[in-house]
Amino acid sequence: MHQGKLVFSQLMAYLPMSTFRRCVAKHRGDHKVKDFSCLDQFFAMAFAQLTYRESLRDIEVNLRAQANRLYHMGFRCSTISRNTLANANATRPWQIYADFAQHLIGMARPLYAKEPLGIDLDAAVYAFDASTIDLCLSLHPWAPFRSTKAAIKLHTLLDLHGSIPSFIHITDGKTHEVNVMDDLVLEAGAFYLLDRGYLDFKRLYVIHQAQAFFVTRAKSNTQFKRRYSNPVDRNTSNVICDQIGVLTVFYSSKDYPAALRRVVVKDETGKRITFLTNNFALKPELIADLYRQRWKVELFFKWIKQHLRIKAFLGTSENAVKTQIWIAVCTYVLIAITKKRLHLEHHSLYEILQILSLTMFEQTPINQLLTPPSADSDLSSEPQQLVLL
């Protein structure tokens, strides 16, 4: 199917172009644009993500060196200018790429719906967290954080079946993480894993009323009155207690008037960890194991920061920064979709990205590039090497 096509164009073939055009039309991205369309902009920025380009000049030099291949890569402009790309990033609405990223996420999530979770639980599980990306205050005054620095926060609700983000929201550094919980669309029967920074009982009660479940850690000053204790075997498990009770502080009890479950476990170092949840059916050991899955959202942020270009920005305006982040998210999800469509289960997303970054201008089918060499092929080459020697 992709015989003779460049690797870059093979990868872009998995994009729903009709959806992209609808997103562009919705926000009038190509209004009065003659040469450098939003699709050209997306391809140039995606190329920068996939090949680790560090600056606009870097993108310009590399794509101009392949000017005779631009058409075959999908570009409809004859050349790439850094000034034109910078102007597009600054003026084309970033909402185009935010909407397109949500469509790609909608394509990717069903592909990973049956991915193993690591625990015995047949339910949707999400981890919600935020990561701060530092910026220079003098260059990004629109993103206040502290008196001497700027920053933006990337708020992400990660579907732990396949580590696909189902919700992403970008704010300035001063916005508190807990406020973004108001924008979540809650799913009945799903589990939401939250760290102590999201311990807001009024918002947790919203999750409870939506018939969803939460698991979070209690703070040291959380006042809890035990009503009932479930039996636990301390000799065979690390569970210290499993209790059902209510909050006793006036405002907390008013914000969360229903019963809560408190599970206290001991970790490998002997430290006590207290969990709060509104689920009364799961075993206490499973509650602790479920919360441990929250580390996947930390790995997601680490992966994004290390392997995609969102720490060194190609523009200083709010529109340019958000455009770059959303196209980075599109690239991440596109790689995830390609992995499933080509059945590349033996490769991680990191390995796929590393291999593709070196082969963008080759014409070998992607599944052949990413197929590991067999042991037989290695053995068959040994006699020839001996003859040459």
LOLUMDO-856577 format. One record per residue (C-alpha): residue in three letters; z, x, y. Coordinates in Angstrom, 1 decimal, padded with zeros to 4 digits. Layout:
<site rest="ALA" Z="Z" X="X" Y="Y"/>
...
***
This chain:
<site rest="MET" Z="000.0" X="000.0" Y="000.0"/>
<site rest="HIS" Z="000.9" X="002.8" Y="002.4"/>
<site rest="GLN" Z="-001.5" X="005.4" Y="001.1"/>
<site rest="GLY" Z="-002.8" X="007.5" Y="003.9"/>
<site rest="LYS" Z="-000.4" X="006.2" Y="006.5"/>
<site rest="LEU" Z="001.9" X="008.4" Y="008.4"/>
<site rest="VAL" Z="005.6" X="008.2" Y="007.4"/>
<site rest="PHE" Z="006.5" X="006.9" Y="010.8"/>
<site rest="SER" Z="004.1" X="004.0" Y="010.6"/>
<site rest="GLN" Z="005.2" X="003.3" Y="007.0"/>
<site rest="LEU" Z="008.7" X="002.9" Y="008.3"/>
<site rest="MET" Z="007.8" X="000.8" Y="011.3"/>
<site rest="ALA" Z="005.8" X="-001.5" Y="008.9"/>
<site rest="TYR" Z="009.2" X="-003.0" Y="007.8"/>
<site rest="LEU" Z="009.8" X="-004.3" Y="011.3"/>
<site rest="PRO" Z="009.1" X="-008.1" Y="011.9"/>
<site rest="MET" Z="006.5" X="-007.6" Y="014.8"/>
<site rest="SER" Z="006.2" X="-011.3" Y="015.5"/>
<site rest="THR" Z="009.9" X="-011.5" Y="016.1"/>
<site rest="PHE" Z="009.8" X="-008.4" Y="018.3"/>
<site rest="ARG" Z="007.0" X="-010.1" Y="020.4"/>
<site rest="ARG" Z="009.1" X="-013.2" Y="020.7"/>
<site rest="CYS" Z="012.1" X="-011.2" Y="022.0"/>
<site rest="VAL" Z="009.8" X="-009.4" Y="024.5"/>
<site rest="ALA" Z="008.3" X="-012.8" Y="025.7"/>
<site rest="LYS" Z="011.8" X="-014.4" Y="026.0"/>
<site rest="HIS" Z="013.0" X="-011.7" Y="028.5"/>
<site rest="ARG" Z="009.5" X="-011.1" Y="030.0"/>
<site rest="GLY" Z="009.6" X="-007.4" Y="029.1"/>
<site rest="ASP" Z="005.9" X="-006.9" Y="029.5"/>
<site rest="HIS" Z="005.5" X="-008.8" Y="032.7"/>
<site rest="LYS" Z="003.1" X="-006.8" Y="035.0"/>
<site rest="VAL" Z="003.0" X="-004.0" Y="032.4"/>
<site rest="LYS" Z="-000.4" X="-002.4" Y="031.9"/>
<site rest="ASP" Z="-000.2" X="000.7" Y="029.8"/>
<site rest="PHE" Z="003.3" X="001.4" Y="028.4"/>
<site rest="SER" Z="004.4" X="-001.7" Y="026.6"/>
<site rest="CYS" Z="007.9" X="-002.6" Y="025.3"/>
<site rest="LEU" Z="006.6" X="-001.8" Y="021.8"/>
<site rest="ASP" Z="005.5" X="001.7" Y="022.9"/>
<site rest="GLN" Z="008.9" X="002.1" Y="024.5"/>
<site rest="PHE" Z="010.6" X="001.0" Y="021.2"/>
<site rest="PHE" Z="008.5" X="003.4" Y="019.1"/>
<site rest="ALA" Z="009.2" X="006.3" Y="021.4"/>
<site rest="MET" Z="012.9" X="005.7" Y="021.4"/>
<site rest="ALA" Z="013.0" X="005.1" Y="017.6"/>
<site rest="PHE" Z="011.1" X="008.4" Y="017.2"/>
<site rest="ALA" Z="013.7" X="010.1" Y="019.2"/>
<site rest="GLN" Z="016.4" X="008.7" Y="017.0"/>
<site rest="LEU" Z="014.7" X="009.5" Y="013.7"/>
<site rest="THR" Z="013.8" X="013.1" Y="014.7"/>
<site rest="TYR" Z="016.9" X="014.0" Y="016.7"/>
<site rest="ARG" Z="015.2" X="014.5" Y="020.1"/>
<site rest="GLU" Z="017.7" X="015.5" Y="022.8"/>
<site rest="SER" Z="016.0" X="014.7" Y="026.1"/>
<site rest="LEU" Z="013.1" X="012.9" Y="027.6"/>
<site rest="ARG" Z="011.2" X="016.1" Y="028.0"/>
<site rest="ASP" Z="011.8" X="016.8" Y="024.3"/>
<site rest="ILE" Z="010.3" X="013.4" Y="023.4"/>
<site rest="GLU" Z="007.3" X="014.0" Y="025.7"/>
<site rest="VAL" Z="006.5" X="017.5" Y="024.3"/>
<site rest="ASN" Z="006.7" X="016.4" Y="020.7"/>
<site rest="LEU" Z="004.6" X="013.2" Y="021.1"/>
<site rest="ARG" Z="002.0" X="014.9" Y="023.3"/>
<site rest="ALA" Z="001.6" X="017.6" Y="020.6"/>
<site rest="GLN" Z="000.6" X="014.8" Y="018.3"/>
<site rest="ALA" Z="-001.6" X="012.9" Y="020.8"/>
<site rest="ASN" Z="-004.4" X="012.4" Y="018.3"/>
<site rest="ARG" Z="-001.9" X="010.7" Y="015.9"/>
<site rest="LEU" Z="-000.3" X="008.3" Y="018.4"/>
<site rest="TYR" Z="-002.6" X="005.4" Y="017.6"/>
<site rest="HIS" Z="-001.9" X="005.8" Y="013.9"/>
<site rest="MET" Z="001.8" X="005.8" Y="014.6"/>
<site rest="GLY" Z="001.5" X="002.4" Y="016.3"/>
<site rest="PHE" Z="001.3" X="003.4" Y="019.9"/>
<site rest="ARG" Z="-001.2" X="001.7" Y="022.1"/>
<site rest="CYS" Z="-000.8" X="004.1" Y="025.1"/>
<site rest="SER" Z="-002.9" X="007.2" Y="025.2"/>
<site rest="THR" Z="-000.1" X="009.6" Y="026.2"/>
<site rest="ILE" Z="003.6" X="009.7" Y="026.6"/>
<site rest="SER" Z="005.2" X="010.6" Y="030.0"/>
<site rest="ARG" Z="008.9" X="011.2" Y="030.4"/>
<site rest="ASN" Z="008.8" X="009.5" Y="033.8"/>
<site rest="THR" Z="007.2" X="006.4" Y="032.4"/>
<site rest="LEU" Z="009.7" X="006.3" Y="029.5"/>
<site rest="ALA" Z="012.7" X="006.8" Y="031.9"/>
<site rest="ASN" Z="011.4" X="004.0" Y="034.1"/>
<site rest="ALA" Z="011.0" X="001.7" Y="031.1"/>
<site rest="ASN" Z="014.6" X="002.5" Y="029.9"/>
<site rest="ALA" Z="015.9" X="001.8" Y="033.4"/>
<site rest="THR" Z="014.0" X="-001.5" Y="034.1"/>
<site rest="ARG" Z="013.1" X="-003.2" Y="030.8"/>
<site rest="PRO" Z="015.9" X="-005.7" Y="029.9"/>
<site rest="TRP" Z="018.1" X="-004.2" Y="027.2"/>
<site rest="GLN" Z="018.6" X="-007.7" Y="025.9"/>
<site rest="ILE" Z="015.2" X="-007.4" Y="024.2"/>
<site rest="TYR" Z="016.5" X="-004.8" Y="021.8"/>
<site rest="ALA" Z="019.9" X="-006.5" Y="021.4"/>
<site rest="ASP" Z="018.2" X="-009.7" Y="020.3"/>
<site rest="PHE" Z="015.9" X="-007.7" Y="018.0"/>
<site rest="ALA" Z="018.8" X="-005.9" Y="016.5"/>
<site rest="GLN" Z="020.5" X="-009.2" Y="015.6"/>
<site rest="HIS" Z="017.3" X="-010.3" Y="013.8"/>
<site rest="LEU" Z="017.2" X="-007.1" Y="011.8"/>
<site rest="ILE" Z="020.8" X="-007.5" Y="010.9"/>
<site rest="GLY" Z="020.0" X="-011.0" Y="009.7"/>
<site rest="MET" Z="017.3" X="-009.5" Y="007.4"/>
<site rest="ALA" Z="019.6" X="-006.7" Y="006.1"/>
<site rest="ARG" Z="022.7" X="-008.7" Y="005.3"/>
<site rest="PRO" Z="021.2" X="-010.7" Y="002.4"/>
<site rest="LEU" Z="019.9" X="-007.5" Y="000.9"/>
<site rest="TYR" Z="023.4" X="-006.1" Y="000.7"/>
<site rest="ALA" Z="025.3" X="-009.4" Y="-000.1"/>
<site rest="LYS" Z="025.9" X="-008.3" Y="-003.7"/>
<site rest="GLU" Z="026.9" X="-004.8" Y="-003.0"/>
<site rest="PRO" Z="030.2" X="-003.9" Y="-004.7"/>
<site rest="LEU" Z="033.2" X="-004.0" Y="-002.5"/>
<site rest="GLY" Z="035.5" X="-001.7" Y="-004.4"/>
<site rest="ILE" Z="038.1" X="-004.4" Y="-005.1"/>
<site rest="ASP" Z="038.2" X="-007.5" Y="-007.3"/>
<site rest="LEU" Z="037.5" X="-010.1" Y="-004.6"/>
<site rest="ASP" Z="034.7" X="-012.6" Y="-004.5"/>
<site rest="ALA" Z="034.6" X="-013.3" Y="-000.7"/>
<site rest="ALA" Z="033.1" X="-012.1" Y="002.5"/>
<site rest="VAL" Z="035.1" X="-009.3" Y="004.0"/>
<site rest="TYR" Z="034.8" X="-008.0" Y="007.6"/>
<site rest="ALA" Z="036.4" X="-005.2" Y="009.4"/>
<site rest="PHE" Z="036.7" X="-005.4" Y="013.2"/>
<site rest="ASP" Z="037.2" X="-002.4" Y="015.4"/>
<site rest="ALA" Z="036.0" X="-000.6" Y="018.5"/>
<site rest="SER" Z="034.9" X="003.0" Y="019.3"/>
<site rest="THR" Z="034.9" X="004.6" Y="022.7"/>
<site rest="ILE" Z="032.0" X="006.7" Y="023.9"/>
<site rest="ASP" Z="032.9" X="009.0" Y="026.7"/>
<site rest="LEU" Z="030.6" X="009.2" Y="029.8"/>
<site rest="CYS" Z="030.5" X="011.2" Y="033.0"/>
<site rest="LEU" Z="032.1" X="009.2" Y="035.8"/>
<site rest="SER" Z="029.9" X="010.6" Y="038.6"/>
<site rest="LEU" Z="026.7" X="009.6" Y="036.6"/>
<site rest="HIS" Z="028.0" X="006.3" Y="035.1"/>
<site rest="PRO" Z="030.2" X="004.7" Y="037.8"/>
<site rest="TRP" Z="029.3" X="001.3" Y="036.3"/>
<site rest="ALA" Z="031.5" X="002.0" Y="033.2"/>
<site rest="PRO" Z="035.0" X="002.6" Y="034.5"/>
<site rest="PHE" Z="037.6" X="003.9" Y="032.1"/>
<site rest="ARG" Z="040.2" X="006.2" Y="033.7"/>
<site rest="SER" Z="040.5" X="007.7" Y="037.1"/>
<site rest="THR" Z="038.5" X="010.8" Y="036.2"/>
<site rest="LYS" Z="036.2" X="009.6" Y="033.5"/>
<site rest="ALA" Z="033.9" X="006.8" Y="032.4"/>
<site rest="ALA" Z="033.3" X="005.3" Y="029.0"/>
<site rest="ILE" Z="031.8" X="002.4" Y="027.1"/>
<site rest="LYS" Z="033.3" X="000.7" Y="024.0"/>
<site rest="LEU" Z="031.2" X="-000.3" Y="021.0"/>
<site rest="HIS" Z="032.9" X="-003.4" Y="019.4"/>
<site rest="THR" Z="031.7" X="-003.9" Y="015.9"/>
<site rest="LEU" Z="032.4" X="-006.5" Y="013.2"/>
<site rest="LEU" Z="031.3" X="-004.7" Y="010.0"/>
<site rest="ASP" Z="030.3" X="-006.6" Y="006.9"/>
<site rest="LEU" Z="031.9" X="-004.4" Y="004.2"/>
<site rest="HIS" Z="029.3" X="-005.5" Y="001.6"/>
<site rest="GLY" Z="026.9" X="-002.7" Y="002.4"/>
<site rest="SER" Z="028.5" X="-001.6" Y="005.7"/>
<site rest="ILE" Z="026.0" X="-003.7" Y="007.8"/>
<site rest="PRO" Z="027.3" X="-004.7" Y="011.3"/>
<site rest="SER" Z="027.2" X="-008.5" Y="011.7"/>
<site rest="PHE" Z="028.4" X="-008.5" Y="015.4"/>
<site rest="ILE" Z="028.1" X="-005.8" Y="018.1"/>
<site rest="HIS" Z="029.3" X="-006.0" Y="021.7"/>
<site rest="ILE" Z="029.2" X="-003.3" Y="024.3"/>
<site rest="THR" Z="031.7" X="-003.3" Y="027.2"/>
<site rest="ASP" Z="033.0" X="-000.8" Y="029.7"/>
<site rest="GLY" Z="035.9" X="001.4" Y="028.7"/>
<site rest="LYS" Z="038.6" X="-000.7" Y="030.5"/>
<site rest="THR" Z="038.0" X="-003.8" Y="028.4"/>
<site rest="HIS" Z="040.7" X="-004.3" Y="025.9"/>
<site rest="GLU" Z="039.5" X="-004.6" Y="022.3"/>
<site rest="VAL" Z="041.5" X="-007.8" Y="021.6"/>
<site rest="ASN" Z="039.6" X="-009.7" Y="024.3"/>
<site rest="VAL" Z="036.4" X="-009.4" Y="022.3"/>
<site rest="MET" Z="037.9" X="-011.4" Y="019.5"/>
<site rest="ASP" Z="037.1" X="-014.5" Y="021.5"/>
<site rest="ASP" Z="033.4" X="-013.9" Y="021.0"/>
<site rest="LEU" Z="033.5" X="-013.8" Y="017.2"/>
<site rest="VAL" Z="031.9" X="-016.6" Y="015.2"/>
<site rest="LEU" Z="034.4" X="-017.1" Y="012.4"/>
<site rest="GLU" Z="033.4" X="-017.8" Y="008.9"/>
<site rest="ALA" Z="035.6" X="-020.1" Y="006.8"/>
<site rest="GLY" Z="036.9" X="-018.4" Y="003.6"/>
<site rest="ALA" Z="036.2" X="-014.9" Y="004.9"/>
<site rest="PHE" Z="038.7" X="-012.1" Y="005.3"/>
<site rest="TYR" Z="039.0" X="-010.2" Y="008.6"/>
<site rest="LEU" Z="040.7" X="-006.8" Y="008.6"/>
<site rest="LEU" Z="042.3" X="-005.8" Y="011.9"/>
<site rest="ASP" Z="044.4" X="-002.9" Y="012.9"/>
<site rest="ARG" Z="047.6" X="-003.2" Y="015.0"/>
<site rest="GLY" Z="045.6" X="-003.1" Y="018.3"/>
<site rest="TYR" Z="044.5" X="-006.7" Y="017.5"/>
<site rest="LEU" Z="048.0" X="-008.1" Y="016.9"/>
<site rest="ASP" Z="047.6" X="-011.1" Y="019.2"/>
<site rest="PHE" Z="049.2" X="-014.1" Y="017.5"/>
<site rest="LYS" Z="047.4" X="-016.6" Y="019.6"/>
<site rest="ARG" Z="044.0" X="-015.2" Y="018.5"/>
<site rest="LEU" Z="045.2" X="-014.8" Y="014.9"/>
<site rest="TYR" Z="046.1" X="-018.5" Y="014.9"/>
<site rest="VAL" Z="042.5" X="-019.2" Y="015.9"/>
<site rest="ILE" Z="041.4" X="-017.4" Y="012.7"/>
<site rest="HIS" Z="043.9" X="-019.4" Y="010.7"/>
<site rest="GLN" Z="042.6" X="-022.7" Y="012.2"/>
<site rest="ALA" Z="039.1" X="-021.7" Y="011.3"/>
<site rest="GLN" Z="040.2" X="-021.7" Y="007.7"/>
<site rest="ALA" Z="039.5" X="-017.9" Y="007.5"/>
<site rest="PHE" Z="042.0" X="-015.2" Y="006.5"/>
<site rest="PHE" Z="043.2" X="-012.1" Y="008.3"/>
<site rest="VAL" Z="045.0" X="-009.0" Y="007.2"/>
<site rest="THR" Z="046.6" X="-006.8" Y="009.8"/>
<site rest="ARG" Z="049.5" X="-004.4" Y="010.2"/>
<site rest="ALA" Z="052.8" X="-005.5" Y="011.9"/>
<site rest="LYS" Z="054.2" X="-003.6" Y="014.8"/>
<site rest="SER" Z="057.7" X="-002.1" Y="014.6"/>
<site rest="ASN" Z="059.1" X="-004.7" Y="017.0"/>
<site rest="THR" Z="057.6" X="-007.7" Y="015.3"/>
<site rest="GLN" Z="060.4" X="-010.3" Y="014.7"/>
<site rest="PHE" Z="060.0" X="-012.1" Y="011.4"/>
<site rest="LYS" Z="062.4" X="-014.5" Y="009.7"/>
<site rest="ARG" Z="062.2" X="-014.7" Y="005.9"/>
<site rest="ARG" Z="062.1" X="-018.1" Y="004.4"/>
<site rest="TYR" Z="061.1" X="-017.2" Y="000.8"/>
<site rest="SER" Z="060.6" X="-014.1" Y="-001.3"/>
<site rest="ASN" Z="058.1" X="-013.8" Y="-004.0"/>
<site rest="PRO" Z="059.3" X="-011.7" Y="-007.0"/>
<site rest="VAL" Z="057.9" X="-008.1" Y="-007.2"/>
<site rest="ASP" Z="058.3" X="-005.4" Y="-009.8"/>
<site rest="ARG" Z="059.1" X="-002.2" Y="-007.9"/>
<site rest="ASN" Z="059.0" X="-000.2" Y="-011.2"/>
<site rest="THR" Z="055.3" X="-000.8" Y="-011.8"/>
<site rest="SER" Z="053.9" X="-001.1" Y="-008.3"/>
<site rest="ASN" Z="054.4" X="000.3" Y="-004.8"/>
<site rest="VAL" Z="055.2" X="-003.1" Y="-003.4"/>
<site rest="ILE" Z="058.7" X="-003.2" Y="-001.8"/>
<site rest="CYS" Z="058.7" X="-006.9" Y="-000.8"/>
<site rest="ASP" Z="056.5" X="-010.0" Y="-000.6"/>
<site rest="GLN" Z="057.9" X="-012.6" Y="001.8"/>
<site rest="ILE" Z="056.9" X="-015.8" Y="003.5"/>
<site rest="GLY" Z="058.5" X="-016.7" Y="006.8"/>
<site rest="VAL" Z="057.9" X="-017.5" Y="010.5"/>
<site rest="LEU" Z="057.9" X="-015.6" Y="013.8"/>
<site rest="THR" Z="061.2" X="-015.9" Y="015.8"/>
<site rest="VAL" Z="060.3" X="-014.7" Y="019.3"/>
<site rest="PHE" Z="059.7" X="-017.7" Y="021.5"/>
<site rest="TYR" Z="056.2" X="-016.9" Y="022.7"/>
<site rest="SER" Z="055.0" X="-015.5" Y="019.4"/>
<site rest="SER" Z="056.2" X="-018.6" Y="017.5"/>
<site rest="LYS" Z="054.5" X="-020.8" Y="020.1"/>
<site rest="ASP" Z="051.2" X="-018.9" Y="019.7"/>
<site rest="TYR" Z="051.5" X="-018.9" Y="015.9"/>
<site rest="PRO" Z="053.6" X="-021.9" Y="014.7"/>
<site rest="ALA" Z="052.5" X="-021.7" Y="011.1"/>
<site rest="ALA" Z="054.0" X="-019.7" Y="008.2"/>
<site rest="LEU" Z="053.1" X="-016.1" Y="007.7"/>
<site rest="ARG" Z="053.2" X="-013.7" Y="004.7"/>
<site rest="ARG" Z="054.7" X="-010.3" Y="005.1"/>
<site rest="VAL" Z="053.9" X="-007.6" Y="002.5"/>
<site rest="VAL" Z="055.7" X="-004.2" Y="002.6"/>
<site rest="VAL" Z="054.3" X="-001.4" Y="000.5"/>
<site rest="LYS" Z="055.0" X="002.3" Y="000.1"/>
<site rest="ASP" Z="052.1" X="004.7" Y="000.4"/>
<site rest="GLU" Z="051.7" X="008.1" Y="-001.4"/>
<site rest="THR" Z="053.9" X="009.9" Y="001.1"/>
<site rest="GLY" Z="056.7" X="007.3" Y="000.8"/>
<site rest="LYS" Z="056.1" X="005.8" Y="004.2"/>
<site rest="ARG" Z="056.6" X="002.0" Y="004.4"/>
<site rest="ILE" Z="053.6" X="000.0" Y="005.7"/>
<site rest="THR" Z="054.0" X="-003.7" Y="006.7"/>
<site rest="PHE" Z="051.1" X="-006.1" Y="006.4"/>
<site rest="LEU" Z="050.8" X="-009.6" Y="007.9"/>
<site rest="THR" Z="048.4" X="-012.2" Y="006.5"/>
<site rest="ASN" Z="047.8" X="-015.9" Y="006.3"/>
<site rest="ASN" Z="046.7" X="-015.7" Y="002.7"/>
<site rest="PHE" Z="049.3" X="-016.7" Y="000.2"/>
<site rest="ALA" Z="047.2" X="-016.6" Y="-003.0"/>
<site rest="LEU" Z="046.2" X="-012.9" Y="-003.4"/>
<site rest="LYS" Z="048.5" X="-010.5" Y="-005.2"/>
<site rest="PRO" Z="050.5" X="-008.2" Y="-002.8"/>
<site rest="GLU" Z="048.8" X="-005.1" Y="-004.3"/>
<site rest="LEU" Z="045.4" X="-006.7" Y="-003.5"/>
<site rest="ILE" Z="046.5" X="-007.3" Y="000.1"/>
<site rest="ALA" Z="047.2" X="-003.6" Y="000.5"/>
<site rest="ASP" Z="044.0" X="-002.6" Y="-001.3"/>
<site rest="LEU" Z="042.0" X="-005.0" Y="000.9"/>
<site rest="TYR" Z="043.4" X="-003.4" Y="004.1"/>
<site rest="ARG" Z="042.4" X="000.0" Y="002.8"/>
<site rest="GLN" Z="038.8" X="-001.1" Y="002.9"/>
<site rest="ARG" Z="039.1" X="-001.1" Y="006.7"/>
<site rest="TRP" Z="038.4" X="002.6" Y="006.7"/>
<site rest="LYS" Z="034.7" X="001.8" Y="006.2"/>
<site rest="VAL" Z="034.4" X="000.7" Y="009.8"/>
<site rest="GLU" Z="035.8" X="004.1" Y="010.9"/>
<site rest="LEU" Z="033.2" X="005.8" Y="008.7"/>
<site rest="PHE" Z="030.5" X="003.6" Y="010.3"/>
<site rest="PHE" Z="031.4" X="004.8" Y="013.8"/>
<site rest="LYS" Z="031.6" X="008.4" Y="012.6"/>
<site rest="TRP" Z="028.2" X="008.1" Y="011.0"/>
<site rest="ILE" Z="026.6" X="006.5" Y="014.1"/>
<site rest="LYS" Z="028.0" X="009.1" Y="016.4"/>
<site rest="GLN" Z="027.1" X="012.1" Y="014.2"/>
<site rest="HIS" Z="023.6" X="011.0" Y="013.0"/>
<site rest="LEU" Z="022.2" X="008.9" Y="015.8"/>
<site rest="ARG" Z="021.6" X="009.8" Y="019.4"/>
<site rest="ILE" Z="024.2" X="007.8" Y="021.3"/>
<site rest="LYS" Z="026.5" X="010.6" Y="022.6"/>
<site rest="ALA" Z="023.8" X="012.3" Y="024.7"/>
<site rest="PHE" Z="022.1" X="009.6" Y="026.8"/>
<site rest="LEU" Z="018.5" X="009.8" Y="028.1"/>
<site rest="GLY" Z="019.4" X="007.8" Y="031.3"/>
<site rest="THR" Z="022.3" X="007.1" Y="033.5"/>
<site rest="SER" Z="021.9" X="003.4" Y="034.4"/>
<site rest="GLU" Z="023.7" X="000.7" Y="032.5"/>
<site rest="ASN" Z="020.3" X="-000.7" Y="031.3"/>
<site rest="ALA" Z="019.2" X="002.7" Y="030.0"/>
<site rest="VAL" Z="022.4" X="003.4" Y="028.1"/>
<site rest="LYS" Z="022.5" X="-000.1" Y="026.5"/>
<site rest="THR" Z="018.8" X="000.2" Y="025.6"/>
<site rest="GLN" Z="019.4" X="003.5" Y="023.8"/>
<site rest="ILE" Z="022.4" X="002.1" Y="021.9"/>
<site rest="TRP" Z="020.7" X="-001.0" Y="020.8"/>
<site rest="ILE" Z="017.6" X="000.9" Y="019.6"/>
<site rest="ALA" Z="019.9" X="003.2" Y="017.7"/>
<site rest="VAL" Z="021.4" X="000.2" Y="016.0"/>
<site rest="CYS" Z="017.9" X="-001.1" Y="015.2"/>
<site rest="THR" Z="017.1" X="002.3" Y="013.7"/>
<site rest="TYR" Z="020.2" X="002.3" Y="011.5"/>
<site rest="VAL" Z="019.5" X="-001.2" Y="010.2"/>
<site rest="LEU" Z="015.8" X="-000.4" Y="009.7"/>
<site rest="ILE" Z="016.8" X="002.5" Y="007.4"/>
<site rest="ALA" Z="019.2" X="000.2" Y="005.5"/>
<site rest="ILE" Z="016.4" X="-002.3" Y="005.0"/>
<site rest="THR" Z="013.9" X="000.4" Y="003.9"/>
<site rest="LYS" Z="016.5" X="001.6" Y="001.4"/>
<site rest="LYS" Z="016.7" X="-001.8" Y="-000.3"/>
<site rest="ARG" Z="013.0" X="-002.7" Y="-000.1"/>
<site rest="LEU" Z="012.0" X="000.6" Y="-001.7"/>
<site rest="HIS" Z="015.0" X="000.5" Y="-004.2"/>
<site rest="LEU" Z="016.3" X="003.9" Y="-003.1"/>
<site rest="GLU" Z="019.7" X="003.5" Y="-004.5"/>
<site rest="HIS" Z="020.1" X="007.1" Y="-005.5"/>
<site rest="HIS" Z="020.0" X="008.2" Y="-001.8"/>
<site rest="SER" Z="022.6" X="007.6" Y="000.9"/>
<site rest="LEU" Z="021.5" X="006.5" Y="004.4"/>
<site rest="TYR" Z="022.3" X="010.0" Y="005.7"/>
<site rest="GLU" Z="020.0" X="011.6" Y="003.1"/>
<site rest="ILE" Z="017.2" X="009.2" Y="003.8"/>
<site rest="LEU" Z="017.5" X="009.9" Y="007.5"/>
<site rest="GLN" Z="017.5" X="013.7" Y="007.0"/>
<site rest="ILE" Z="014.4" X="013.7" Y="004.8"/>
<site rest="LEU" Z="012.5" X="011.3" Y="007.1"/>
<site rest="SER" Z="013.3" X="013.3" Y="010.2"/>
<site rest="LEU" Z="011.3" X="016.3" Y="008.8"/>
<site rest="THR" Z="008.3" X="014.2" Y="007.5"/>
<site rest="MET" Z="007.4" X="011.8" Y="010.3"/>
<site rest="PHE" Z="003.8" X="013.1" Y="010.5"/>
<site rest="GLU" Z="003.1" X="013.4" Y="006.7"/>
<site rest="GLN" Z="001.0" X="010.9" Y="004.8"/>
<site rest="THR" Z="003.0" X="010.8" Y="001.6"/>
<site rest="PRO" Z="004.4" X="007.4" Y="000.6"/>
<site rest="ILE" Z="008.1" X="007.2" Y="001.5"/>
<site rest="ASN" Z="009.2" X="006.3" Y="-002.0"/>
<site rest="GLN" Z="007.5" X="009.5" Y="-003.3"/>
<site rest="LEU" Z="009.1" X="011.6" Y="-000.6"/>
<site rest="LEU" Z="012.5" X="010.2" Y="-001.6"/>
<site rest="THR" Z="012.0" X="010.3" Y="-005.4"/>
<site rest="PRO" Z="014.1" X="013.2" Y="-006.8"/>
<site rest="PRO" Z="012.2" X="015.7" Y="-008.9"/>
<site rest="SER" Z="012.6" X="015.1" Y="-012.7"/>
<site rest="ALA" Z="014.0" X="017.8" Y="-015.0"/>
<site rest="ASP" Z="010.8" X="017.9" Y="-016.9"/>
<site rest="SER" Z="008.8" X="018.8" Y="-013.8"/>
<site rest="ASP" Z="011.1" X="021.7" Y="-013.2"/>
<site rest="LEU" Z="010.8" X="023.0" Y="-016.7"/>
<site rest="SER" Z="007.0" X="022.7" Y="-016.8"/>
<site rest="SER" Z="006.8" X="025.0" Y="-013.7"/>
<site rest="GLU" Z="008.8" X="027.8" Y="-015.3"/>
<site rest="PRO" Z="006.1" X="029.2" Y="-017.7"/>
<site rest="GLN" Z="003.6" X="029.4" Y="-014.8"/>
<site rest="GLN" Z="006.1" X="031.4" Y="-012.8"/>
<site rest="LEU" Z="006.6" X="033.8" Y="-015.7"/>
<site rest="VAL" Z="002.8" X="034.3" Y="-016.0"/>
<site rest="LEU" Z="002.6" X="035.1" Y="-012.3"/>
<site rest="LEU" Z="005.3" X="037.7" Y="-012.5"/>
***
